[in-house]
């Protein structure tokens, strides 16, 4: 945050320096520009005073030279031609019900065995955040599956198939008989599902696909991204909001409005939760998706729902851009007096609220600054769209 403020406050002096010292300016830009850009067919890449001619090539990704003011070389980047993408901006709340791909280890406890207090899971080398996908080659679909297999083990060694980050492991676990519970136990605390409320960012009328949240769903205890086994998107009604204040983020309050899902979940990624709807949530017209190089500092609009199920537009200011980060691409500040009076700015549950500028869908709200609820981060729309698989 301090770095962004320094950059903004020094904008005038940097601009003057660019004119005086193009070498310094080129060096500065090289460190602040992305290495990869999408460019619509037939268009030139222009970003932050730099221009690149796009070579005619049959290769999907081609190199291009960015030049400051079209003169001074700055850096070589990769460009990929792209068709115009049309998306319907949403802003409606939706419910998320997720079953994990296995069961997640969220903690450990002691087993009161005949030999004394012990934790077989820790002795086996299991870590918090591990995903247990199978026991003795039997796939797990719920935590109850795991408990049944442990209790029926008779104390025999269990062979666990575990996903840890990008690695697949097989660990052996020796259950201990609990004198208190009168059954075989492992000392593992696990979770197999989660549920919550977020905001839908866009709907693709050509495919039926949707994207929401702008960030992954993580386990509240471990902080790990939850591997999606299956899940549904559900209708939600917002009943009110707890207003945010410095040091205490606010929160939308709502409830699942129907037991009938409106769609299925397909992936839980760094840039959001993605799936397919059975029918559109809104009759808003589709708008072009903005590319990151088209976004400018200044006024924009977010669509979000703070009461009921119908979104409203609210004004914000884009105060900083970061082309190099994967998800924290923009800093936005809520300036709309109505939204500030209602929520104090950005609150939990607003993640995924679409951001529009110059008639294009450019991003989604992702996080609030804890010490300033009027301000938060946002992700580029292109980052969500191109990473949804």
C-alpha positions as CSV (number, residue, x, y, z in Angstrom):
1,X,0.0,0.0,0.0
2,X,2.8,2.5,0.9
3,X,4.6,1.7,-2.4
4,X,1.4,2.5,-4.4
5,X,1.0,5.8,-2.5
6,X,4.6,6.8,-3.2
7,X,4.1,6.0,-6.8
8,X,0.9,8.1,-7.0
9,X,2.3,11.0,-5.1
10,X,5.4,11.0,-7.3
11,X,3.5,10.8,-10.6
12,X,4.2,14.5,-11.6
13,X,7.9,14.3,-10.8
14,X,8.3,11.0,-12.6
15,X,6.5,12.4,-15.7
16,X,8.9,15.2,-15.8
17,X,11.8,12.8,-15.4
18,X,10.5,10.7,-18.3
19,X,10.9,13.7,-20.6
20,X,14.4,14.5,-19.3
21,X,15.8,11.0,-19.0
22,X,14.3,8.5,-21.4
23,X,16.9,5.9,-20.3
24,X,15.7,6.1,-16.7
25,X,12.1,6.1,-17.9
26,X,12.6,3.0,-20.0
27,X,14.2,1.2,-17.0
28,X,11.3,2.2,-14.8
29,X,8.7,1.0,-17.2
30,X,10.5,-2.3,-17.8
31,X,10.0,-3.2,-14.2
32,X,6.4,-2.3,-14.0
33,X,5.0,-3.8,-17.2
34,X,3.7,-7.3,-17.7
35,X,5.6,-9.9,-19.7
36,X,2.5,-11.1,-21.5
37,X,-0.5,-9.3,-23.2
38,X,-3.6,-10.3,-25.1
39,X,-4.2,-8.1,-28.1
40,X,-7.3,-8.1,-30.3
41,X,-6.7,-9.0,-33.9
42,X,-5.5,-6.1,-36.0
43,X,-4.8,-3.8,-32.9
44,X,-1.6,-2.3,-31.7
45,X,-0.4,-2.9,-28.1
46,X,-0.3,0.4,-26.2
47,X,0.4,0.5,-22.5
48,X,1.8,3.2,-20.1
49,X,3.3,5.4,-22.8
50,X,4.7,2.4,-24.6
51,X,3.8,1.0,-28.0
52,X,4.5,-2.3,-29.8
53,X,3.8,-3.2,-33.3
54,X,2.3,-6.7,-33.4
55,X,4.1,-9.0,-35.9
56,X,2.0,-10.9,-38.4
57,X,2.5,-14.5,-37.5
58,X,0.6,-17.8,-37.5
59,X,2.1,-18.6,-34.1
60,X,-0.4,-18.2,-31.3
61,X,2.1,-16.4,-29.0
62,X,4.6,-14.0,-30.6
63,X,7.3,-11.7,-29.2
64,X,6.9,-8.0,-29.6
65,X,9.2,-5.0,-28.6
66,X,7.6,-2.4,-26.4
67,X,9.1,1.1,-27.0
68,X,8.6,4.2,-24.9
69,X,6.8,6.8,-27.0
70,X,7.3,4.3,-29.9
71,X,11.1,5.2,-29.9
72,X,13.1,4.0,-26.9
73,X,13.2,0.2,-26.4
74,X,11.8,-0.9,-23.0
75,X,11.3,-4.7,-23.0
76,X,10.4,-7.6,-25.1
77,X,7.0,-9.1,-24.3
78,X,4.8,-11.9,-25.5
79,X,1.5,-11.2,-27.2
80,X,-1.4,-13.4,-28.1
81,X,-4.0,-12.3,-30.6
82,X,-7.5,-12.7,-29.2
83,X,-11.1,-12.3,-30.4
84,X,-13.4,-9.8,-28.8
85,X,-14.9,-11.4,-25.7
86,X,-18.5,-10.5,-24.8
87,X,-19.6,-11.0,-21.2
88,X,-22.7,-10.2,-19.2
89,X,-21.7,-8.3,-16.0
90,X,-23.6,-9.7,-13.0
91,X,-23.2,-8.4,-9.5
92,X,-25.8,-10.7,-8.0
93,X,-25.0,-12.7,-4.9
94,X,-24.8,-16.5,-5.1
95,X,-24.5,-19.3,-2.7
96,X,-21.5,-21.7,-2.9
97,X,-21.8,-25.3,-1.7
98,X,-18.6,-27.3,-2.2
99,X,-17.6,-30.9,-1.6
100,X,-13.9,-31.3,-1.5
101,X,-11.8,-33.7,-3.6
102,X,-11.2,-35.9,-0.6
103,X,-10.9,-34.7,3.0
104,X,-8.7,-31.9,4.3
105,X,-6.6,-32.1,7.4
106,X,-7.4,-29.1,9.6
107,X,-5.8,-30.0,12.9
108,X,-4.7,-32.7,15.3
109,X,-5.8,-34.1,18.7
110,X,-4.5,-36.5,21.2
111,X,-5.7,-40.1,21.6
112,X,-6.0,-41.5,25.1
113,X,-4.4,-44.9,24.4
114,X,-3.3,-47.6,26.8
115,X,0.3,-46.4,26.4
116,X,-0.6,-42.8,27.1
117,X,-1.5,-39.7,25.2
118,X,-0.4,-39.8,21.6
119,X,-1.2,-38.5,18.1
120,X,-0.9,-41.3,15.4
121,X,-1.5,-38.7,12.6
122,X,1.5,-36.6,13.6
123,X,3.7,-39.7,14.0
124,X,2.7,-40.7,10.5
125,X,4.1,-37.4,9.1
126,X,0.7,-36.0,8.1
127,X,0.6,-32.2,7.8
128,X,-2.1,-29.6,8.3
129,X,-3.6,-28.8,4.9
130,X,-3.0,-32.3,3.4
131,X,-5.8,-33.7,1.3
132,X,-6.4,-37.4,2.0
133,X,-8.0,-38.8,-1.2
134,X,-8.0,-42.5,-0.4
135,X,-7.4,-45.1,2.4
136,X,-6.1,-48.5,1.3
137,X,-7.0,-47.5,-2.3
138,X,-10.6,-46.8,-1.3
139,X,-11.6,-43.3,-2.5
140,X,-13.0,-40.9,0.1
141,X,-16.1,-38.9,-0.6
142,X,-16.7,-37.7,3.0
143,X,-15.2,-37.4,6.4
144,X,-17.7,-40.1,7.5
145,X,-16.1,-42.5,5.0
146,X,-12.8,-41.9,6.7
147,X,-14.1,-42.4,10.2
148,X,-15.8,-45.7,9.2
149,X,-12.6,-47.0,7.7
150,X,-10.6,-46.1,10.8
151,X,-13.1,-47.6,13.2
152,X,-13.3,-50.8,11.1
153,X,-9.6,-51.2,10.8
154,X,-9.1,-53.3,13.9
155,X,-5.9,-51.5,14.5
156,X,-4.3,-52.6,11.2
157,X,-2.0,-50.1,9.5
158,X,-3.8,-47.8,7.0
159,X,-2.2,-46.7,3.7
160,X,-3.2,-43.1,2.9
161,X,-3.0,-41.4,-0.5
162,X,-2.3,-37.8,0.1
163,X,-2.1,-34.6,-2.0
164,X,0.3,-32.1,-0.6
165,X,0.7,-29.0,-2.8
166,X,1.6,-30.5,-6.2
167,X,2.9,-33.7,-4.7
168,X,1.2,-37.1,-4.3
169,X,2.3,-39.1,-1.3
170,X,1.5,-42.5,0.3
171,X,1.8,-42.5,4.1
172,X,1.2,-45.3,6.6
173,X,-1.0,-44.6,9.6
174,X,-1.2,-46.8,12.7
175,X,-4.6,-46.2,14.5
176,X,-4.6,-46.3,18.3
177,X,-7.5,-47.6,20.5
178,X,-9.0,-44.7,22.5
179,X,-9.9,-45.8,26.1
180,X,-12.2,-42.8,26.3
181,X,-14.1,-43.2,23.0
182,X,-13.8,-47.0,23.0
183,X,-12.9,-47.1,19.3
184,X,-9.9,-46.8,17.0
185,X,-8.8,-43.2,16.3
186,X,-6.0,-41.4,14.5
187,X,-6.0,-37.9,16.1
188,X,-7.0,-36.3,12.9
189,X,-9.4,-33.4,12.5
190,X,-10.8,-33.2,9.0
191,X,-13.2,-31.3,6.8
192,X,-15.0,-32.5,3.6
193,X,-17.1,-29.5,2.6
194,X,-17.7,-25.8,2.8
195,X,-20.4,-23.3,2.0
196,X,-20.7,-19.5,1.8
197,X,-21.9,-16.4,-0.1
198,X,-20.1,-14.5,-2.8
199,X,-20.8,-12.3,-5.8
200,X,-21.0,-13.4,-9.4
201,X,-18.8,-11.4,-11.8
202,X,-19.8,-12.4,-15.3
203,X,-21.9,-14.8,-17.3
204,X,-20.8,-15.9,-20.8
205,X,-24.0,-16.1,-23.0
206,X,-22.1,-18.1,-25.6
207,X,-21.2,-21.0,-23.3
208,X,-23.3,-20.6,-20.2
209,X,-20.1,-20.4,-18.1
210,X,-19.8,-18.0,-15.2
211,X,-17.0,-16.6,-13.0
212,X,-17.2,-15.2,-9.5
213,X,-15.3,-14.1,-6.3
214,X,-12.1,-13.1,-8.1
215,X,-10.1,-15.2,-5.6
216,X,-10.1,-18.8,-4.5
217,X,-12.1,-20.4,-1.8
218,X,-9.7,-21.3,1.0
219,X,-10.1,-23.4,4.1
220,X,-10.6,-21.0,7.1
221,X,-8.3,-23.1,9.4
222,X,-5.4,-23.9,7.1
223,X,-5.6,-21.1,4.5
224,X,-5.1,-23.7,1.7
225,X,-7.0,-23.5,-1.6
226,X,-9.8,-26.1,-1.4
227,X,-9.6,-28.7,-4.2
228,X,-13.1,-28.9,-5.7
229,X,-14.7,-32.3,-5.9
230,X,-18.2,-31.1,-6.8
231,X,-20.5,-28.3,-5.9
232,X,-23.4,-26.1,-6.8
233,X,-24.2,-22.4,-7.2
234,X,-27.5,-21.4,-5.5
235,X,-29.8,-18.5,-5.3
236,X,-29.2,-16.1,-2.4
237,X,-31.0,-13.1,-1.0
238,X,-29.1,-10.4,0.9
239,X,-30.9,-9.3,4.0
240,X,-28.5,-6.6,5.1
241,X,-24.9,-5.7,5.9
242,X,-22.7,-5.2,8.8
243,X,-20.9,-1.9,8.2
244,X,-17.1,-2.1,7.9
245,X,-14.8,0.1,9.9
246,X,-11.1,0.4,10.4
247,X,-9.8,-2.8,11.9
248,X,-13.1,-4.6,11.6
249,X,-14.2,-5.6,8.0
250,X,-17.9,-5.6,7.4
251,X,-20.0,-8.4,6.0
252,X,-23.0,-9.0,3.8
253,X,-25.7,-11.0,5.5
254,X,-27.9,-13.3,3.5
255,X,-29.6,-16.6,3.2
256,X,-29.9,-19.4,0.6
257,X,-33.2,-18.7,-1.1
258,X,-33.9,-22.1,-2.7
259,X,-32.9,-25.7,-2.5
260,X,-32.8,-25.9,-6.3
261,X,-29.3,-25.1,-7.6
262,X,-28.9,-22.6,-10.4
263,X,-25.7,-24.1,-11.7
264,X,-22.7,-26.3,-11.0
265,X,-19.2,-25.5,-9.9
266,X,-16.4,-26.7,-12.1
267,X,-13.1,-25.2,-10.7
268,X,-11.7,-23.3,-7.8
269,X,-8.7,-21.2,-9.0
270,X,-6.4,-18.4,-7.8
271,X,-8.6,-16.0,-9.8
272,X,-12.0,-17.2,-8.7
273,X,-14.7,-19.8,-8.6
274,X,-16.0,-21.0,-12.0
275,X,-18.9,-23.0,-13.2
276,X,-21.9,-23.3,-15.5
277,X,-25.4,-21.9,-15.0
278,X,-28.6,-23.6,-15.9
279,X,-30.1,-20.3,-16.9
280,X,-28.9,-16.6,-16.9
281,X,-29.2,-14.7,-13.6
282,X,-29.8,-11.4,-15.3
283,X,-31.1,-9.9,-18.5
284,X,-28.3,-7.3,-18.6
285,X,-26.8,-6.9,-22.1
286,X,-23.3,-8.4,-22.8
287,X,-20.4,-5.9,-22.9
288,X,-16.8,-6.3,-24.2
289,X,-14.2,-7.5,-21.8
290,X,-11.6,-4.9,-21.3
291,X,-7.9,-5.9,-21.6
292,X,-5.5,-4.8,-18.9
293,X,-3.7,-2.3,-21.1
294,X,-7.0,-0.5,-21.7
295,X,-7.6,0.3,-18.0
296,X,-6.9,3.8,-16.8
297,X,-6.6,5.4,-13.4
298,X,-9.7,7.3,-12.5
299,X,-13.5,6.7,-12.3
300,X,-15.1,3.4,-12.7
301,X,-18.3,1.6,-11.6
302,X,-18.9,-1.5,-9.6
303,X,-22.1,-3.6,-9.7
304,X,-23.0,-5.1,-6.3
305,X,-25.9,-6.1,-4.2
306,X,-26.3,-4.9,-0.7
307,X,-30.0,-5.6,-0.3
308,X,-32.3,-8.2,-1.9
309,X,-31.0,-9.9,-5.1
310,X,-30.7,-7.0,-7.6
311,X,-27.4,-5.3,-8.1
312,X,-26.9,-1.5,-8.3
313,X,-24.1,0.6,-9.8
314,X,-21.8,2.5,-7.4
315,X,-18.9,4.8,-8.3
316,X,-15.3,4.0,-7.4
317,X,-11.8,5.4,-8.2
318,X,-9.0,3.2,-9.6
319,X,-6.0,4.6,-7.8
320,X,-3.3,2.2,-8.8
321,X,-2.5,-0.5,-11.4
322,X,-0.1,-3.5,-11.1
323,X,0.5,-5.4,-14.3
324,X,2.9,-7.8,-12.7
325,X,0.9,-9.4,-9.9
326,X,-1.3,-12.4,-10.6
327,X,-4.4,-11.3,-8.7
328,X,-3.9,-7.9,-6.9
329,X,-4.0,-5.9,-10.1
330,X,-5.8,-2.8,-9.1
331,X,-6.4,-0.7,-6.0
332,X,-9.9,0.8,-5.9
333,X,-11.5,3.3,-3.6
334,X,-15.2,3.5,-3.1
335,X,-16.4,7.1,-3.6
336,X,-20.2,6.5,-3.8
337,X,-21.8,8.2,-0.8
338,X,-24.8,5.8,-0.8
339,X,-22.5,2.7,-0.6
340,X,-20.3,4.3,2.0
341,X,-23.2,5.1,4.2
342,X,-24.6,1.5,3.8
343,X,-21.5,-0.6,4.1
344,X,-18.5,1.7,4.8
345,X,-17.1,0.6,1.4
346,X,-16.1,-3.0,0.6
347,X,-17.3,-5.8,2.8
348,X,-17.0,-9.6,2.9
349,X,-19.5,-11.1,0.4
350,X,-18.8,-8.4,-2.2
351,X,-15.9,-10.3,-3.6
352,X,-16.5,-10.8,-7.3
353,X,-18.5,-7.6,-7.8
354,X,-17.8,-6.6,-11.5
355,X,-16.0,-3.4,-12.3
356,X,-16.8,-1.5,-15.5
357,X,-15.0,1.4,-17.2
358,X,-15.7,3.0,-20.5
359,X,-18.4,0.4,-21.3
360,X,-16.1,-2.6,-20.7
361,X,-16.0,-5.2,-18.0
362,X,-12.4,-4.7,-16.7
363,X,-12.3,-6.6,-13.3
364,X,-13.7,-7.7,-10.1
365,X,-13.5,-6.7,-6.4
366,X,-11.4,-9.2,-4.4
367,X,-10.3,-7.9,-1.0
368,X,-10.8,-5.0,1.4
369,X,-8.0,-3.2,3.2
370,X,-8.6,-4.0,6.9
371,X,-7.6,-0.5,8.1
372,X,-9.6,1.3,5.4
373,X,-12.8,-0.4,4.3
374,X,-13.4,2.2,1.6
375,X,-10.4,0.8,-0.3
376,X,-9.5,-2.7,-1.6
377,X,-7.9,-4.8,-4.3
378,X,-9.4,-6.0,-7.6
379,X,-8.3,-8.5,-10.2
380,X,-8.3,-8.0,-14.0
381,X,-11.3,-9.5,-15.8
382,X,-8.9,-11.0,-18.4
383,X,-7.1,-12.8,-15.6
384,X,-10.3,-14.4,-14.5
385,X,-11.5,-15.3,-18.0
386,X,-8.3,-16.8,-19.3
387,X,-7.6,-18.9,-16.1
388,X,-11.0,-20.3,-15.5
389,X,-10.2,-23.8,-16.8
